[in-house]
Structures are given as C-alpha cells and as structure tokens.
Amino acid sequence: MTFTIPQRCTIDTVNAALLAAGHDDVTILYDAYNSHCVSVDYLCRDEHGHQYYMTEQTSYETAKQWAEAFEAGYFQLDI
C-alpha cells in the first residue's frame, strides 16, 4: 500500500493514513515542547530485539507539512 496525503490533514487523519498504508511503526503527534509542534514516535528495536518507541522532534509546523515531506520520501528528524 502507498501513503496518500489525506484531504483534510490533521494529526489524526495523517496517522490513520500512515496506518492504512502499512506504516504502523510511525506516529506523528502534537508536541507542545517543540517550537515547530509536530514530533514523531517510531518503533525501534534494541540489540536484544526488544521494542521501544523513540520520540524525536521535527522541523514541521503542521501535519500537512510532515505528510507532504513523508510522501516525497523525506523522513528527516531533528535530534
């Protein structure tokens, strides 16, 4: 399946589109502590195979900006 930007881009609709496209290891969220507001949770595995979520801030201000960048193949995070 392919990720398609939803007509109405909100945190919830973009996350639903990610899930529908099979990207169940990535979740975007509103982050009040990030001056740009959109952060990302993604599923990671440690050297023993244990899963954990890593949250990283991004430079995107809206869910639409993040979705457009993701669709274009960019997944650049500011650590």
N, C-alpha and C positions, 0 to 999 in steps of 0.2 A: 504494500500500500504506500501511497505517497502523501506527504504532508501537504495540505491545502490550507491557505490562509482563510480563516472564516470571514464571512461578510461583515459581521459585527465583531471586532476584535476587543475582547476583554480578557482578563486573566483566565476566567473560567472557560470561555469559548476556545481560546488557544490551547489550554490544557486538554480539553475534550478532543480537539483536532489532532494533537500530538498522540493521544491515546488511540484514537481511531486509525492513525497511520502506523501504529505499532511501536511508537516511541514511549514505552511505559517506564523507561528509566530516566526520563527528563520531566521536570515540573517547573514551570515558572511561577513566581509569586511576587506579590507586592511587598516591598521591604522598606519600612518607614525609616530604617537606619542607613539606607543607601540614597545618596542625593539624587541619583538617577531613577530610583524607585523599583525597577524590575531586577530581581535576582533569580537565580536558578538553583534548584535542587537536582542533583543527579546521583544515580546509584553507582557506587564504586564497590570494588572487592579488595580486601587486603591480601597479603601473601598466603594466608591460610584459606582463602576462599570465602571468608565471612563478608557479608554485605553490610554496607553502611551508606548513609546519604551525606553528601558533601554540599554545602551551600556556598555559592560564590556570587559576588556582586557583578553586575554588568554595567555597561555604559548606556543602556537603553532606558528611555523615559516612559515608554508605553509598550503595552503588549503587542500592538501593531508593528512597531519598530523591531521588536525582538522577532516576531513571526516572519517579517519580511527578510530579515538577516538570516534566520534559520532556513527559510525556503531557498534563499540564494546560496546556501552551502556554508554560510559563516556561522561558527559557533564559538565566537571569541569572548572569553570571560576575563574580567579584570580581577586578578587575585590580590 
